[in-house]
């Protein structure tokens, strides 16, 4: 018998003698539910998620205000001072965006928190 045939026979023989075990039984992963989360844990989780959500949305408002202010500031005024005007416009627009986003932050937070805790 050639060497490769002997090797194949030996591998098959070893494979047949290895006891085959069934895989360990694992239950389905249980989603978070009122049964496995306390109200305090759920509240903390929802509060953190709502804060992230509100921060993400208000940052967009502030940035949009700054960009709009810079664009308007660079267009308005003399051509010599367009850089300075853009800076002033960004400052004014960013401030306006920040004021607007701060007033919206609470509503974003409350809405997300309420929907998260509700289930």
QUITAZI-V888954 format. One record per backbone hydrogen bond with DSSP energy under -0.5 kcal/mol. NH is the residue of the N-H (numbers start at 1). CO is the residue of the C=O. If there is no record, write none. Layout:
# QUITAZI-V888954
nh=NH co=CO
nh=NH co=CO
This chain:
# QUITAZI-V888954
nh=6 co=2
nh=7 co=3
nh=8 co=4
nh=9 co=5
nh=10 co=6
nh=11 co=7
nh=12 co=8
nh=13 co=9
nh=14 co=10
nh=15 co=11
nh=16 co=12
nh=17 co=13
nh=18 co=14
nh=19 co=17
nh=21 co=19
nh=31 co=29
nh=36 co=33
nh=37 co=33
nh=42 co=38
nh=43 co=39
nh=44 co=40
nh=45 co=41
nh=46 co=42
nh=47 co=43
nh=48 co=44
nh=49 co=45
nh=50 co=46
nh=51 co=47
nh=52 co=48
nh=53 co=49
nh=54 co=50
nh=55 co=51
nh=56 co=52
nh=57 co=53
nh=58 co=54
nh=59 co=55
nh=60 co=56
nh=61 co=57
nh=62 co=58
nh=63 co=59
nh=64 co=60
nh=65 co=61
nh=66 co=62
nh=67 co=63
nh=68 co=64
nh=69 co=65
nh=70 co=66
nh=71 co=67
nh=72 co=68
nh=73 co=69
nh=74 co=70
nh=75 co=71
nh=76 co=72
nh=82 co=79
nh=85 co=81
nh=86 co=82
nh=87 co=83
nh=88 co=84
nh=89 co=85
nh=90 co=86
nh=91 co=87
nh=92 co=88
nh=93 co=89
nh=94 co=90
nh=95 co=91
nh=96 co=92
nh=97 co=93
nh=98 co=94
nh=99 co=95
nh=100 co=96
nh=101 co=97
nh=102 co=98
nh=103 co=99
nh=104 co=100
nh=105 co=101
nh=106 co=102
nh=108 co=104
nh=109 co=105
nh=110 co=106
nh=111 co=107
nh=112 co=108
nh=113 co=109
nh=114 co=110
nh=115 co=111
nh=116 co=112
nh=117 co=113
nh=118 co=114
nh=119 co=115
